[in-house]
Structures are given as structure tokens and as C-alpha cells.
């Protein structure tokens, strides 16, 4: 399972729709997966 696939299963209660997020460490690892998942939303 890809790391980004994990975030597709997160309940909507954790949605950042209409909000801003700052992700540090977005160049690799979990930070990259989180950044990618947020960008796709």
C-alpha cells in the first residue's frame, strides 16, 4: 500500500477543506505522502 493511499481512508471529520495546512518535511517520507494527499484533495 502506498503511503498516499492511507489518507484516502481518513474519515471526513479530519478534512482540511477550506483550511490551510503547513507540512514540514515535505521532501521525503511521511511529509511527502501528506503533502501529496493534501494537494490531491
C-alpha positions, 0 to 999 in steps of 0.5 A, a space after each residue: 500500500 502506498 503511503 498516499 493511499 492511507 489518507 484516502 481512508 481518513 474519515 471526513 471529520 479530519 478534512 482540511 477543506 477550506 483550511 490551510 495546512 503547513 507540512 514540514 518535511 515535505 521532501 521525503 517520507 511521511 511529509 511527502 505522502 501528506 503533502 501529496 494527499 493534501 494537494 490531491 484533495 
